[in-house]
Amino acid sequence: MDLRFPTITPLNTPLTSRSTAIGKPAGGASTGGADATGSAGFSSELSNALKSVSAAQMKSSSLQREVQLENPAVSLEDTMLAIQKAQIGFQATLHVRNRMVQAYTDIMNMQV
């Protein structure tokens, strides 16, 4: 199962300027062979994914607050969409965390 966290961009940006990093290696590195930055690449990608999920949750919270204050510039549809994006991102992060904990537990229970 391959879970990828695309960067979250505002909906009002043109599609051509959005990041299309899915399927491309991080930092433009080649995919052939293992390099010395493998662990740093994973940790930075994980950190970026967590930051994007956090940003989606913050955006969702601010839009909810604006709707509650009856700001006419904020639509209910955009708010509900942001809430769902934040929820899906959080659930995916939770699944990744559970998988990592399970893998760690399996490794620790291996007989040497």
CNS distance restraints for C-alpha pairs under 8 A (distance, minus, plus):
assign (resid   3 and name CA) (resid  92 and name CA) 7.55 0.50 0.50
assign (resid   3 and name CA) (resid  96 and name CA) 7.82 0.50 0.50
assign (resid   4 and name CA) (resid  22 and name CA) 7.44 0.50 0.50
assign (resid   5 and name CA) (resid  49 and name CA) 5.66 0.50 0.50
assign (resid   5 and name CA) (resid  89 and name CA) 7.86 0.50 0.50
assign (resid   6 and name CA) (resid  19 and name CA) 7.89 0.50 0.50
assign (resid   6 and name CA) (resid  21 and name CA) 7.27 0.50 0.50
assign (resid   6 and name CA) (resid  22 and name CA) 7.08 0.50 0.50
assign (resid   6 and name CA) (resid  49 and name CA) 7.64 0.50 0.50
assign (resid   7 and name CA) (resid  19 and name CA) 6.92 0.50 0.50
assign (resid   7 and name CA) (resid  49 and name CA) 7.49 0.50 0.50
assign (resid   7 and name CA) (resid  52 and name CA) 6.24 0.50 0.50
assign (resid   8 and name CA) (resid  52 and name CA) 6.29 0.50 0.50
assign (resid   8 and name CA) (resid  56 and name CA) 7.32 0.50 0.50
assign (resid   9 and name CA) (resid  13 and name CA) 7.30 0.50 0.50
assign (resid   9 and name CA) (resid  18 and name CA) 6.76 0.50 0.50
assign (resid  13 and name CA) (resid  17 and name CA) 6.98 0.50 0.50
assign (resid  13 and name CA) (resid  18 and name CA) 7.30 0.50 0.50
assign (resid  14 and name CA) (resid  18 and name CA) 6.94 0.50 0.50
assign (resid  21 and name CA) (resid  25 and name CA) 7.51 0.50 0.50
assign (resid  21 and name CA) (resid  26 and name CA) 7.67 0.50 0.50
assign (resid  24 and name CA) (resid  28 and name CA) 7.37 0.50 0.50
assign (resid  25 and name CA) (resid  29 and name CA) 5.87 0.50 0.50
assign (resid  25 and name CA) (resid  30 and name CA) 6.86 0.50 0.50
assign (resid  25 and name CA) (resid  31 and name CA) 6.68 0.50 0.50
assign (resid  26 and name CA) (resid  41 and name CA) 7.15 0.50 0.50
assign (resid  26 and name CA) (resid  45 and name CA) 7.92 0.50 0.50
assign (resid  34 and name CA) (resid  38 and name CA) 6.98 0.50 0.50
assign (resid  37 and name CA) (resid  41 and name CA) 5.81 0.50 0.50
assign (resid  38 and name CA) (resid  42 and name CA) 6.32 0.50 0.50
assign (resid  39 and name CA) (resid  43 and name CA) 6.20 0.50 0.50
assign (resid  40 and name CA) (resid  44 and name CA) 5.98 0.50 0.50
assign (resid  41 and name CA) (resid  45 and name CA) 6.03 0.50 0.50
assign (resid  42 and name CA) (resid  46 and name CA) 6.05 0.50 0.50
assign (resid  43 and name CA) (resid  47 and name CA) 6.01 0.50 0.50
assign (resid  44 and name CA) (resid  48 and name CA) 6.05 0.50 0.50
assign (resid  45 and name CA) (resid  49 and name CA) 6.09 0.50 0.50
assign (resid  46 and name CA) (resid  50 and name CA) 6.21 0.50 0.50
assign (resid  47 and name CA) (resid  51 and name CA) 6.14 0.50 0.50
assign (resid  48 and name CA) (resid  52 and name CA) 6.16 0.50 0.50
assign (resid  49 and name CA) (resid  53 and name CA) 6.29 0.50 0.50
assign (resid  50 and name CA) (resid  54 and name CA) 6.10 0.50 0.50
assign (resid  50 and name CA) (resid  93 and name CA) 7.53 0.50 0.50
assign (resid  51 and name CA) (resid  55 and name CA) 6.05 0.50 0.50
assign (resid  52 and name CA) (resid  56 and name CA) 6.18 0.50 0.50
assign (resid  53 and name CA) (resid  57 and name CA) 6.30 0.50 0.50
assign (resid  53 and name CA) (resid  86 and name CA) 6.52 0.50 0.50
assign (resid  53 and name CA) (resid  89 and name CA) 5.64 0.50 0.50
assign (resid  53 and name CA) (resid  90 and name CA) 6.45 0.50 0.50
assign (resid  53 and name CA) (resid  93 and name CA) 7.98 0.50 0.50
assign (resid  54 and name CA) (resid  58 and name CA) 6.19 0.50 0.50
assign (resid  55 and name CA) (resid  59 and name CA) 6.10 0.50 0.50
assign (resid  56 and name CA) (resid  60 and name CA) 6.08 0.50 0.50
assign (resid  56 and name CA) (resid  82 and name CA) 7.05 0.50 0.50
assign (resid  56 and name CA) (resid  85 and name CA) 7.03 0.50 0.50
assign (resid  56 and name CA) (resid  86 and name CA) 5.12 0.50 0.50
assign (resid  56 and name CA) (resid  89 and name CA) 7.96 0.50 0.50
assign (resid  57 and name CA) (resid  61 and name CA) 6.14 0.50 0.50
assign (resid  57 and name CA) (resid  83 and name CA) 7.42 0.50 0.50
assign (resid  57 and name CA) (resid  86 and name CA) 5.07 0.50 0.50
assign (resid  57 and name CA) (resid  87 and name CA) 7.88 0.50 0.50
assign (resid  58 and name CA) (resid  62 and name CA) 6.19 0.50 0.50
assign (resid  59 and name CA) (resid  63 and name CA) 6.14 0.50 0.50
assign (resid  59 and name CA) (resid  82 and name CA) 7.09 0.50 0.50
assign (resid  60 and name CA) (resid  64 and name CA) 6.12 0.50 0.50
assign (resid  60 and name CA) (resid  79 and name CA) 6.56 0.50 0.50
assign (resid  60 and name CA) (resid  82 and name CA) 5.13 0.50 0.50
assign (resid  60 and name CA) (resid  83 and name CA) 5.17 0.50 0.50
assign (resid  60 and name CA) (resid  86 and name CA) 6.77 0.50 0.50
assign (resid  61 and name CA) (resid  65 and name CA) 6.18 0.50 0.50
assign (resid  61 and name CA) (resid  83 and name CA) 7.93 0.50 0.50
assign (resid  62 and name CA) (resid  66 and name CA) 6.23 0.50 0.50
assign (resid  63 and name CA) (resid  67 and name CA) 6.19 0.50 0.50
assign (resid  63 and name CA) (resid  74 and name CA) 7.08 0.50 0.50
assign (resid  63 and name CA) (resid  79 and name CA) 5.52 0.50 0.50
assign (resid  63 and name CA) (resid  82 and name CA) 7.89 0.50 0.50
assign (resid  64 and name CA) (resid  68 and name CA) 6.18 0.50 0.50
assign (resid  64 and name CA) (resid  79 and name CA) 6.26 0.50 0.50
assign (resid  65 and name CA) (resid  69 and name CA) 6.24 0.50 0.50
assign (resid  66 and name CA) (resid  70 and name CA) 6.26 0.50 0.50
assign (resid  66 and name CA) (resid  71 and name CA) 5.48 0.50 0.50
assign (resid  66 and name CA) (resid  74 and name CA) 6.71 0.50 0.50
assign (resid  67 and name CA) (resid  71 and name CA) 5.79 0.50 0.50
assign (resid  67 and name CA) (resid  74 and name CA) 6.38 0.50 0.50
assign (resid  67 and name CA) (resid  75 and name CA) 7.34 0.50 0.50
assign (resid  67 and name CA) (resid  76 and name CA) 6.83 0.50 0.50
assign (resid  67 and name CA) (resid  79 and name CA) 7.66 0.50 0.50
assign (resid  74 and name CA) (resid  78 and name CA) 7.32 0.50 0.50
assign (resid  74 and name CA) (resid  79 and name CA) 7.51 0.50 0.50
assign (resid  75 and name CA) (resid  79 and name CA) 6.43 0.50 0.50
assign (resid  76 and name CA) (resid  80 and name CA) 6.13 0.50 0.50
assign (resid  77 and name CA) (resid  81 and name CA) 6.14 0.50 0.50
assign (resid  78 and name CA) (resid  82 and name CA) 6.15 0.50 0.50
assign (resid  79 and name CA) (resid  83 and name CA) 6.19 0.50 0.50
assign (resid  80 and name CA) (resid  84 and name CA) 6.23 0.50 0.50
assign (resid  81 and name CA) (resid  85 and name CA) 6.21 0.50 0.50
assign (resid  82 and name CA) (resid  86 and name CA) 6.13 0.50 0.50
assign (resid  83 and name CA) (resid  87 and name CA) 6.13 0.50 0.50
assign (resid  84 and name CA) (resid  88 and name CA) 6.10 0.50 0.50
assign (resid  85 and name CA) (resid  89 and name CA) 6.09 0.50 0.50
assign (resid  86 and name CA) (resid  90 and name CA) 6.08 0.50 0.50
assign (resid  87 and name CA) (resid  91 and name CA) 6.14 0.50 0.50
assign (resid  88 and name CA) (resid  92 and name CA) 6.16 0.50 0.50
assign (resid  89 and name CA) (resid  93 and name CA) 6.16 0.50 0.50
assign (resid  90 and name CA) (resid  94 and name CA) 6.11 0.50 0.50
assign (resid  91 and name CA) (resid  95 and name CA) 6.23 0.50 0.50
assign (resid  92 and name CA) (resid  96 and name CA) 6.25 0.50 0.50
assign (resid  93 and name CA) (resid  97 and name CA) 6.15 0.50 0.50
assign (resid  94 and name CA) (resid  98 and name CA) 6.16 0.50 0.50
assign (resid  95 and name CA) (resid  99 and name CA) 6.14 0.50 0.50
assign (resid  96 and name CA) (resid 100 and name CA) 6.17 0.50 0.50
assign (resid  97 and name CA) (resid 101 and name CA) 6.18 0.50 0.50
assign (resid  98 and name CA) (resid 102 and name CA) 6.09 0.50 0.50
assign (resid  99 and name CA) (resid 103 and name CA) 6.10 0.50 0.50
assign (resid 100 and name CA) (resid 104 and name CA) 6.13 0.50 0.50
assign (resid 101 and name CA) (resid 105 and name CA) 6.12 0.50 0.50
assign (resid 102 and name CA) (resid 106 and name CA) 6.10 0.50 0.50
assign (resid 103 and name CA) (resid 107 and name CA) 6.18 0.50 0.50
assign (resid 104 and name CA) (resid 108 and name CA) 6.14 0.50 0.50
assign (resid 105 and name CA) (resid 109 and name CA) 6.15 0.50 0.50
assign (resid 106 and name CA) (resid 110 and name CA) 6.40 0.50 0.50
